[in-house]
Amino acid sequence: MRIIAARTIRQYYEAHPESKVALQDWSQKVKEADWVSLADMRQTFNSVDYVGNQHYVFNIKGNDFRLVAVVKFTVRFVLIRFIGTHAEYDRIKDIANI
């Protein structure tokens, strides 16, 4: 899969160094993945959730952080929409439209 806005990941872990290893691990797994469905994603990340409008939520570093991405299986890309703490994620009103 190709990650769109990968710079967002780097910017986040530079500001929050405690997330760096987990976000780099997530990125590497996504780049190596060949997903065609949510079931495939769950083989890589068993806690990923579909929240609507092609948006998926990933728990990062034991759920300390959340990453929201749009996943387009047909064109094999993952667009980063949000990275934040669990508390910041909880404040999002309409996750499927961020």
N, C-alpha and C positions, 0 to 999 in steps of 0.2 A: 504494500500500500504506500501511497505517496502522501506525506504530511504537508498540508498547506498551512502557512503561518507558523512554521517551526520556530521562527524567531521569537514568537510569543512564549514558547516554552523556555527558551534560553533567557529571555528577559525576566520571566517569572523566577526561575531558580537563581538568577544573579541577585535578585532582590530578596529572595527567601532561600538561602543556602541549604537549609534543612530539607528542602524538597529536591535538591539537585540529583542525587543518585537515583531516587525513585522515578523522577521524570525522564532521566536519560534511559533508564531501563524500559520504561513504557515506550519511549520513542523507538528504541531499537527493536522491540517486539513488534511494533506496528509496521515498521519498515520491512521486516522480514515476513509479515503476514500476507496471506492470499485469501482474504475473506470474501465470501459470497452471500453470507447471511448472518443473522444474530447468533445462530447456533455455532457458526465458525468462530465468531468473536468470543463466545463464551468458552471455547476450548483454549483460548489464549488468556482471557481475563474473565474468570467465572462470575465476577460480581458486576459486570457491565449491565446497565439497564437502558431500555429503550423508553424515551419520554415523549415521543411524538415528533412529527415533522422532520424525520430523518436525524433527530438529535439523540445522542447516546451519552450516558453519564458513566464515567470511570472513577472508581475509588483509587486514590493514589496514596501510597505509604500508609497502609492499614487504615484508610479512610480519614487520614489527617487532612488530605486535600481532595478536591473534586476537579475533574477535567470534563468539560462538555465539548463534544465534537459532532459535527455533521459528517456522516459517513455515506459516501456514494459508492455502493458496491460495483455498479456497472462501469464506472470510470476509474475505480480503484484509488479514491482519494479520501483523506480524512482532514477536515477543516477544523482547526481549533477555534472554538467560540468563547470559552471561559476557562480560566484556571483560578482556583481560590481555595481558601480554607473551607471546611465543612460549614462553619458559621456563615461565611460569606455566601456560600451556595444556598443556604436556607433562606436568605433574604431575597433571592430572585423570585419574582412573582410568576412569570410565565417562561419557564425554562425552554420550552419548545420554540420560542420565538425570539430568543436573544440573538 
